[in-house]
Amino acid sequence: VMASEQLAGMVLRIERSSIHDGDGMRTVVFLKGCPLHCQWCSTPESQKSGIETTQDGETTYGRKMTVPQVMNEIRKDSPFYFMSGGGMTISGGELLSQPCFARALLQSSLQEGISTAVETSLFGSWTALSGMLPYIGTLFADLKCVSNDLHKNYCGICNSVILDNMKKLDNSPEPFRFVIRTPLIPGVNDSLEELAKIGSFCKGLKKLDHLQLLPYHRLGAGTYAKLGRPYRLAGTPAPSPEHMEECLATLKTYLPNVSL
């Protein structure tokens, strides 16, 4: 127990009362540090693992927190978790970049009867991931592209580790709920060819609960400017509701359990 109390991690922020990051009312712990640099990332301030400040010096992102400090925040909403079926969600950054800290948070949460969910790119070691699985209720994994060249071009790294981890998750005996999310980015992964690859890959996963299609948005654009970084997708429009429906229909020819 002492070990987990001493454990500290780099936290970007803690958001309470979220309804988009798992079942019920949730408190989301955003960790800092991510090995991917997706061009559409809505939280560019989560990418670097250290503390950073905006160019105008007004906002600082990131702070070291211990497991008990985070749990103190999570406990504040515990009455709402039990009434709504909610709990704690660990998001990123990337929790696989801080596996010991993330695992300790998940364990502490479950010990207090608070349900757990994680949002991950799945880029990290299988050893780190498998060590967390007994403590995860719902696992939301991002599948941006199946084509490695697209992934490397738009996310900055190869996706072989990600796809490999998805296949290993599919063979895990742990009872977590497995949900894949695909952000639909016009001109990047919305071609019939790429949707076919995504559909075919997901069709082969027997443990998959469902695939969720999310529309691209530009919510992070302002933060790029504050951090003095270029926003490379400035000319990319959000997909229309009609286009989302078309892509959904294409994916449904591969697997029935797809939603928006």
SULPE-V858707 format. One record per helix or strand of 3 or more residues. SS is the DSSP state (H for helix, E for strand). FROM is the first residue (numbers start at 1). TO is the last residue. If there is no record, write none. Layout:
ss = [SS & SS]
from = [FROM & FROM]
to = [TO & TO]
This chain:
ss = [H & E & E & H & E & H & H & E & H & E & H & E & H & H & E & H & E & H & H]
from = [2 & 8 & 26 & 44 & 63 & 67 & 78 & 87 & 95 & 115 & 126 & 138 & 148 & 160 & 177 & 192 & 208 & 221 & 241]
to = [6 & 18 & 31 & 46 & 66 & 75 & 84 & 91 & 111 & 120 & 135 & 142 & 155 & 170 & 184 & 203 & 215 & 227 & 252]
